[in-house]
Amino acid sequence: MKPKQVRLQRHEDWSTLSRRARERWTDLSEDDLAAISGDRERLIEVLEERYPRSREVIEREVAEFYESVVDKAERDPNVEI
């Protein structure tokens, strides 16, 4: 089963989240982050290009990342991304 497609609607959300993504995956460049622009599937694709891991492992990492950052913020608007 594929994780739900998530694209952050507000540019400032991705701007903040992209900093977290870069902390998590240090091989991501600024250009990568700009191209991803909040698109979860694109993030997975770029990570597949940068890291020698299976798609399944990367999908799990991305799901955990979104769960720890984005989903918490959606559940509680007082949580900062």
C-alpha positions in Angstrom: 0.0 0.0 0.0 1.3 3.4 -0.9 1.3 6.2 1.6 -1.2 9.0 0.9 0.0 11.6 -1.4 0.8 14.8 0.6 1.7 18.1 -0.9 2.0 21.0 1.5 -0.2 23.8 0.5 1.6 26.8 2.0 5.0 27.7 0.7 6.2 28.7 4.1 5.3 25.2 5.4 7.6 23.6 2.9 10.3 26.2 3.5 10.4 25.3 7.2 10.0 21.6 6.6 12.7 21.5 4.0 15.2 22.6 6.6 14.1 19.6 8.7 14.4 17.3 5.6 17.9 18.6 5.0 18.9 17.9 8.6 17.5 14.4 8.2 18.9 13.7 4.7 22.1 15.7 4.4 22.8 14.7 0.8 19.8 16.8 -0.3 20.8 20.0 -2.1 19.0 23.3 -2.1 18.1 22.5 -5.7 16.6 19.1 -4.7 14.5 20.8 -2.0 13.3 23.4 -4.4 12.3 20.7 -7.0 10.6 18.6 -4.3 8.5 21.6 -3.2 6.5 19.6 -0.6 5.7 16.7 -2.9 6.1 13.5 -1.0 6.5 11.3 -4.0 9.1 13.6 -5.5 11.0 13.5 -2.1 11.0 9.7 -2.3 12.3 9.8 -5.9 15.1 12.2 -5.0 16.1 10.1 -2.0 16.3 7.0 -4.2 18.7 8.9 -6.4 20.9 10.0 -3.4 20.9 7.0 -1.1 21.6 3.4 -1.7 18.5 2.1 -0.1 15.5 0.2 -1.3 12.3 2.1 -2.2 10.6 0.3 0.6 13.1 1.6 3.2 13.0 5.1 1.8 9.1 5.1 1.8 9.2 4.0 5.5 11.7 6.8 6.4 9.7 9.4 4.6 6.5 8.2 6.3 8.2 8.4 9.7 9.5 11.9 8.8 6.1 13.2 7.9 4.5 11.5 10.9 7.0 13.1 13.2 6.8 16.6 11.7 3.8 17.3 9.4 1.1 15.0 10.9 1.7 16.4 14.4 1.4 19.9 13.1 -1.9 19.0 11.3 -3.3 17.5 14.5 -2.2 20.3 16.7 -1.9 23.8 15.1 0.1 25.0 18.0 3.0 22.6 17.1 5.7 24.3 15.1 7.1 22.4 12.1 
